[in-house]
Amino acid sequence: MTLVVIGIGHPDRGDDAVGRLVATRLRGRVPAAVTVVEEEGEATRLVDRLRGTASAILVDASLSGAAVGTIHRFDAANDPLPEGNLGMSTHGFGLAEAIGLARALGSLPQRCVIYAIEARSFDLGAALSAEVAAAADDVVERVVAEIRAGA
């Protein structure tokens, strides 16, 4: 597996669903060689998904205090991730921890990009906010452009 795109989130927890929404919208827009998957964000499953890949793009919701709908882009292969609530997880052990674990195990891809979309609500049964839905469209275009540029 050369490139994997992982959309992370819980489909029934409001803005937390944004990573999975991006993954759904990417299907049919990326080359067949690109694997697009959805995960709920459990760290050990994410580490398993990253193992053996040369390149990964992950999309998740965040809650850092920035304006709702703000798009953050991180180069996780080369830079430390910011402190805070990147990749909220209902398990308490999410994206940031998965990246740290993959790094420690030597299984972090050579190229690992994270798109985090600033969220408003992670409440069970909540709808996706308008700002996050608009940001999802933007992230889809950014991911497609990165893949075309040779991600």
SVG drawing of the C-alpha trace seen along z (x, -y; Angstrom):
<svg xmlns="http://www.w3.org/2000/svg" viewBox="-29 -32 40 35">
<polyline fill="none" stroke="black" stroke-width="0.4" points="0.0,0.0 1.6,-3.2 -0.8,-6.0 -3.7,-5.7 -6.2,-8.5 -7.9,-7.9 -11.0,-9.8 -11.5,-9.7 -14.5,-10.3 -17.7,-9.0 -20.7,-9.3 -23.2,-10.1 -21.3,-12.8 -21.8,-16.0 -18.7,-17.6 -16.6,-14.6 -18.0,-13.0 -16.1,-15.4 -13.1,-13.1 -15.4,-10.3 -17.4,-12.8 -14.1,-13.9 -13.3,-10.2 -16.7,-9.6 -16.4,-12.6 -12.9,-11.5 -14.0,-8.1 -14.1,-8.2 -12.0,-11.4 -8.6,-9.8 -6.6,-7.3 -7.5,-3.6 -4.0,-3.1 -5.0,-5.4 -6.7,-3.5 -9.4,-5.6 -10.7,-4.3 -12.9,-5.4 -12.0,-4.9 -13.6,-5.9 -10.2,-7.0 -9.1,-4.2 -5.3,-4.6 -4.2,-1.0 -6.4,-0.6 -4.9,-3.8 -1.4,-2.5 -2.3,0.7 -3.6,-1.3 -0.3,-3.3 2.0,-0.3 3.5,0.5 2.4,-2.6 4.8,-5.0 2.5,-8.0 -0.7,-8.9 -3.1,-11.7 -5.4,-11.7 -8.4,-13.9 -10.0,-14.5 -11.9,-17.1 -10.1,-19.2 -10.9,-21.4 -8.0,-23.8 -9.9,-27.0 -9.6,-28.3 -12.7,-29.5 -15.1,-26.7 -14.3,-25.5 -10.6,-26.5 -8.4,-24.1 -5.1,-23.1 -2.5,-21.2 0.3,-19.4 3.4,-17.5 3.4,-14.7 6.4,-12.9 8.7,-15.9 7.2,-18.1 5.8,-17.5 2.1,-17.7 0.7,-20.7 -0.5,-20.2 -4.2,-20.3 -7.2,-18.5 -6.2,-17.1 -8.3,-14.2 -10.9,-14.1 -11.5,-10.5 -14.4,-9.0 -11.8,-6.4 -9.4,-9.0 -6.6,-7.8 -6.8,-9.2 -5.0,-10.6 -2.1,-12.4 -1.4,-9.3 -1.6,-7.1 1.0,-9.3 3.2,-9.2 2.9,-5.4 3.5,-4.9 6.6,-7.1 7.9,-5.1 7.3,-1.8 9.0,-3.0 5.9,-2.6 5.0,-6.2 5.0,-6.7 7.8,-8.8 5.1,-11.3 2.2,-11.8 0.0,-14.8 -2.9,-15.6 -5.8,-17.9 -7.7,-18.8 -10.9,-20.8 -11.9,-22.9 -15.2,-21.6 -18.0,-22.9 -19.9,-20.0 -19.1,-16.3 -22.6,-15.7 -24.2,-12.4 -26.9,-12.9 -25.8,-16.5 -25.7,-17.5 -22.6,-18.6 -22.2,-22.4 -22.3,-24.5 -18.8,-25.8 -17.4,-22.3 -19.3,-21.1 -17.9,-24.0 -14.4,-23.2 -14.8,-19.6 -15.4,-20.6 -12.1,-22.7 -10.2,-19.8 -11.4,-17.4 -10.0,-19.8 -6.7,-20.2 -6.3,-16.4 -7.0,-15.9 -4.4,-18.5 -1.8,-16.9 -2.4,-13.5 -2.1,-15.0 1.1,-16.8 2.6,-13.4 1.7,-12.9"/>
</svg>
